Amino acid sequence: MQQTTPSEETAALLARLAQRPGVQSTLILSRDTGAIVRSTGLITAEDLAEGTEEAANGTNSTDTAKKGTRKADEVAHLVWTFVKNAGATTTGLNGESDEVKLLRLRTKRNELVIVPDSKFLLVVVHDTPPA
C-alpha cells in the first residue's frame, strides 16, 4: 500500500515553517501508523547511515551534528502515542462526536505544537520562549 504524501502546498508551508526563528524541527506523521512522511531538523536513520559511511571513508561531516541530537523516529513514536492518548481522553470526556484539534506541550527546553488532521499529524518543535 502506497503512503499518501502531503500536497506540494503543504510541503512549501513546512519548508517556510522550518525557516522561522526558534524552530528546531518539523515532522509530518501518518495519522494511522505514526510513520514519518517528512521531517526537518532531526537526525533520521538515513542521516546516521550516511555519517557511518563518511566515518569509514575518513571524511568528517558536521551536517548531521547541526540537525539535532534527537532521533526523528523516537520523537515520532512519542508524539503519535501522545496524540492517541489525548484522543482517547477527549472521547472519554466528551463522547465520540468530539476530536482533538491542537495540542501544545511546553517543557523547560522546548515546545511541541501538534496539529492533527484526518490523514497526517503536523508537529513543530521550537525553542521555549522566555517567560
PAZAPA-4460 file (N, C-alpha, C; in steps of 0.05 Angstrom, whole numbers, plus 32768, in hexadecimal, padded with zeros to 4 digits):
% residues 131
    n_x    n_y    n_z   ca_x   ca_y   ca_z    c_x    c_y    c_z   seq   type   mol
   8011   7FE8   8000   8000   8000   8000   8012   8019   8000     1      M     A
   800C   802B   7FEE   801D   8043   7FEB   8016   8057   8000     2      Q     A
   802B   8064   800B   8027   8079   8020   801E   8092   8012     3      Q     A
   8007   809D   801C   7FFD   80B6   8012   8010   80CC   801B     4      T     A
   8017   80DE   8009   8029   80F4   8011   801A   810E   8011     5      T     A
   8023   8121   8021   8016   813C   8021   801A   814A   8006     6      P     A
   8008   815D   8001   8009   816C   7FE8   8022   817D   7FE7     7      S     A
   8028   8187   7FCF   803E   8199   7FCB   803B   81B3   7FDB     8      E     A
   8022   81BC   7FDE   801C   81D4   7FEE   8024   81CF   800B     9      E     A
   801D   81B7   8015   8024   81B0   8031   8042   81AE   8034    10      T     A
   8050   81A3   8020   806D   81A1   8021   807A   81BD   8021    11      A     A
   806F   81CF   8011   807A   81EA   8011   8075   81F8   802C    12      A     A
   805E   81F4   8037   8058   81FF   8052   806B   81F4   8067    13      L     A
   8071   81DA   8065   8083   81CE   8078   809F   81D9   8075    14      L     A
   80A8   81DE   805D   80C2   81EA   8058   80C4   8206   8063    15      A     A
   80AF   8216   805F   80AE   8231   806B   80AE   8230   8089    16      R     A
   809F   821E   8094   809D   821B   80B1   80B7   8214   80BD    17      L     A
   80C6   8202   80B0   80E0   81F9   80BA   80F5   8210   80BB    18      A     A
   80F0   8225   80AA   8103   823C   80A9   80FD   8251   80BE    19      Q     A
   80E6   824E   80CD   80DF   8262   80E1   80F2   8262   80F8    20      R     A
   80F7   8279   8105   8109   827A   811C   80FF   8269   8133    21      P     A
   8111   825A   813F   810B   8249   8156   8101   822D   814F    22      G     A
   80FA   8228   8135   80F0   820E   812E   8108   81FB   812C    23      V     A
   8107   81E5   813C   811C   81D1   813D   8117   81BC   8128    24      Q     A
   80FE   81B3   8125   80F8   819E   8113   80DA   819D   810C    25      S     A
   80D4   8190   80F6   80B8   818C   80EE   80B5   816F   80E5    26      T     A
   809E   8164   80EA   8098   8149   80E1   807C   8148   80D6    27      L     A
   8078   8137   80C2   805E   8130   80B9   805C   8111   80BC    28      I     A
   8049   8109   80CC   8046   80EC   80D2   802C   80E2   80C6    29      L     A
   802B   80C8   80C0   8013   80BB   80B8   8001   80B9   80D1    30      S     A
   7FE8   80C1   80CE   7FD5   80C0   80E5   7FD0   80A3   80ED    31      R     A
   7FCF   8091   80DA   7FC8   8075   80E0   7FDF   8066   80ED    32      D     A
   7FF7   8069   80E4   800D   8058   80ED   8023   8067   80FC    33      T     A
   8024   8082   80FA   8039   8091   8107   8053   8091   80F7    34      G     A
   8052   8086   80DF   806A   8086   80CE   8071   80A2   80C5    35      A     A
   808A   80A7   80C2   8094   80C2   80BA   8090   80C5   809B    36      I     A
   8081   80D9   8094   807D   80DF   8077   8093   80F3   806E    37      V     A
   8097   8108   807E   80AC   811C   8079   80B6   8126   8094    38      R     A
   80D0   812E   8094   80DB   813A   80AC   80F1   814D   80A5    39      S     A
   80F5   8161   80B7   810C   8173   80B5   8117   8177   80D1    40      T     A
   8131   8179   80D3   813D   8181   80EC   8144   816B   80FF    41      G     A
   813A   8153   80FB   8140   813C   810D   8152   8128   80FE    42      L     A
   8161   8119   810D   8172   8105   8102   8161   80ED   80FA    43      I     A
   8163   80E3   80E2   8154   80CC   80D9   8167   80B4   80D6    44      T     A
   815B   809D   80D2   816C   8085   80CE   817E   8088   80B6    45      A     A
   8174   8096   80A1   8184   809A   8089   819C   80AC   8090    46      E     A
   8198   80C1   80A0   81AE   80D3   80A8   81C3   80C3   80B7    47      D     A
   81BB   80B2   80C9   81CE   80A2   80D8   81DE   808F   80C6    48      L     A
   81D0   8083   80B2   81DE   8071   80A0   81F2   8081   808F    49      A     A
   81EB   8099   8086   81FE   80AA   8077   8216   80B1   8088    50      E     A
   8211   80B7   80A1   8227   80BE   80B4   823A   80A7   80B8    51      G     A
   822F   808F   80B9   8240   8077   80BC   8251   8073   80A3    52      T     A
   8245   8077   808B   8254   8074   8072   826A   8089   8071    53      E     A
   8264   80A2   8079   8278   80B7   8077   828F   80B1   808B    54      E     A
   8288   80A6   80A2   829D   80A0   80B5   82AF   8089   80AA    55      A     A
   82A3   8076   809C   82B2   8060   8091   82C4   806B   807A    56      A     A
   82BB   807F   806C   82CB   808A   8056   82DF   809F   805F    57      N     A
   82DE   80A5   8079   82F2   80B8   8084   82EA   80D5   8081    58      G     A
   82D1   80DB   8077   82C8   80F6   8075   82B9   80FE   808E    59      T     A
   82BA   8117   8095   82AC   8120   80AD   8297   8134   80A5    60      N     A
   827E   812E   80AB   8268   8140   80A5   825B   8149   80BE    61      S     A
   8257   8164   80C0   8249   816F   80D7   822B   8173   80D1    62      T     A
   8222   816B   80B9   8207   8170   80B1   81F3   8161   80C4    63      D     A
   81F9   8148   80CB   81E8   8139   80DC   81E7   8145   80F8    64      T     A
   81FD   814F   8102   81FE   815A   811C   81ED   8174   811E    65      A     A
   81EB   8182   8108   81DB   819B   8107   81BE   8195   8109    66      K     A
   81B5   817D   8100   8199   8177   80FE   818C   8173   811A    67      K     A
   819B   816B   812E   8190   8167   8148   8199   814D   8154    68      G     A
   8192   8148   816C   819B   8130   817A   8185   811B   817C    69      T     A
   816D   8122   8179   8157   810F   817B   8154   8100   8161    70      R     A
   814B   80E7   8163   8145   80D7   814B   8128   80DC   8144    71      K     A
   8123   80E0   812A   8108   80E6   8120   80F5   80D0   8127    72      A     A
   80FD   80B7   8124   80EB   80A1   8129   80E2   809F   8146    73      D     A
   80F4   80A6   8159   80ED   80A7   8175   80D8   80BC   817B    74      E     A
   80DD   80D4   8170   80CA   80EA   8174   80B0   80E4   8167    75      V     A
   80B0   80D8   814F   8097   80D1   8141   8087   80BD   8152    76      A     A
   8094   80A9   815D   8086   8095   816D   807A   80A2   8186    77      H     A
   8089   80B3   8194   807F   80C0   81AC   8067   80D2   81A6    78      L     A
   8069   80E1   8190   8054   80F4   8189   803B   80E4   8180    79      V     A
   803E   80CF   8171   8027   80BF   8167   8019   80B3   817F    80      W     A
   8028   80A8   8193   801C   809D   81AB   800D   80B3   81BB    81      T     A
   8019   80CA   81BD   800D   80E1   81CB   7FF2   80E9   81BE    82      F     A
   7FF2   80EA   81A4   7FD9   80F2   8195   7FC4   80DD   8199    83      V     A
   7FCB   80C3   8197   7FB8   80AD   819B   7FAC   80AF   81B7    84      K     A
   7FBC   80B4   81CC   7FB2   80B6   81E7   7FA1   80CF   81EB    85      N     A
   7FA9   80E5   81DF   7F98   80FD   81E0   7F7D   80F9   81D3    86      A     A
   7F7D   80EB   81BD   7F64   80E4   81B0   7F52   80D3   81C1    87      G     A
   7F5E   80BF   81CE   7F4F   80AD   81E0   7F43   80BD   81F7    88      A     A
   7F53   80CF   8202   7F4A   80E0   8218   7F33   80F2   820F    89      T     A
   7F35   80FE   81F8   7F20   810F   81ED   7F06   80FF   81E9    90      T     A
   7F09   80E8   81DE   7EF1   80D6   81DA   7EE5   80CF   81F4    91      T     A
   7EF5   80C9   8208   7EEB   80C2   8223   7EDC   80D9   8230    92      G     A
   7EE6   80F1   822C   7EDA   8109   8238   7EC1   8112   8229    93      L     A
   7EC3   8113   820F   7EAE   8121   81FF   7E9F   810E   81EC    94      N     A
   7EA5   80F5   81EB   7E98   80E3   81D9   7EA5   80E1   81BD    95      G     A
   7E99   80D0   81AD   7EA4   80CB   8192   7EA2   80E3   817F    96      E     A
   7E91   80F6   8185   7E8D   810C   8172   7EA2   8122   8174    97      S     A
   7EB5   811F   8186   7ECA   8134   8189   7EE5   8129   8180    98      D     A
   7EF7   813B   8179   7F12   8133   8171   7F26   8148   8179    99      E     A
   7F3F   8140   817A   7F55   8152   8181   7F5C   8163   8168   100      V     A
   7F5E   817D   816C   7F64   8190   8156   7F81   819A   8158   101      K     A
   7F8B   819E   8170   7FA6   81A9   8174   7FB1   81A1   818F   102      L     A
   7FCA   8199   8190   7FD7   8192   81A9   7FF1   81A2   81AB   103      L     A
   7FF6   81AD   81C3   800F   81BC   81C9   801A   81AF   81E2   104      R     A
   8034   81A8   81E0   8042   819D   81F7   805B   81AD   81FB   105      L     A
   805C   81BB   8211   8072   81CD   8217   8083   81C1   822E   106      R     A
   809D   81C0   8229   80B0   81B7   823E   80C4   81CD   8243   107      T     A
   80D7   81C8   8254   80EC   81DB   8259   80FD   81E0   8241   108      K     A
   8101   81CB   8230   8114   81CD   821A   8107   81D5   81FF   109      R     A
   80EE   81CB   81FB   80E1   81D2   81E1   80C3   81CF   81E3   110      N     A
   80B6   81D5   81CD   8099   81D3   81CC   8091   81C4   81B3   111      E     A
   807E   81B2   81B5   8074   81A3   819E   8058   81AE   8198   112      L     A
   8053   81B4   817F   8038   81BB   8176   8030   81A5   8162   113      V     A
   801A   8199   8168   8011   8182   8158   7FF5   8188   814D   114      I     A
   7FF2   8186   8133   7FD9   818B   8126   7FD0   8171   8118   115      V     A
   7FBC   8163   8124   7FB2   814B   8117   7FA0   8151   80FF   116      P     A
   7FA2   8141   80EB   7F92   8143   80D3   7F86   8127   80CF   117      D     A
   7F74   8124   80BB   7F68   8109   80B7   7F7C   80F5   80AE   118      S     A
   7F91   80FD   809F   7FA5   80EA   8095   7FC1   80EE   80A1   119      K     A
   7FC7   8106   80AB   7FE2   810C   80B4   7FE2   811A   80CF   120      F     A
   7FFA   811A   80DB   7FFF   812A   80F3   8016   813D   80ED   121      L     A
   8011   8157   80F0   8026   816A   80EC   8032   8170   8107   122      L     A
   804C   816E   810A   805A   8173   8124   806F   8187   811F   123      V     A
   8070   819C   8130   8084   81B0   812F   8091   81B1   814B   124      V     A
   80AB   81AE   814C   80BB   81B0   8165   80CA   81CA   8163   125      V     A
   80C6   81DB   8177   80D5   81F4   8177   80DF   81FB   8193   126      H     A
   80F1   820E   8194   80FC   8217   81AE   80E6   8222   81BF   127      D     A
   80E8   821D   81D9   80D5   8229   81EC   80DB   8246   81EF   128      T     A
   80C7   8258   81E9   80CD   8274   81ED   80D0   827B   820A   129      P     A
   80E0   828F   8210   80E4   8297   822C   80CA   82A0   8239   130      P     A
   80C6   8299   8252   80AD   82A0   8260   80AB   82BD   8268   131      A     A
***
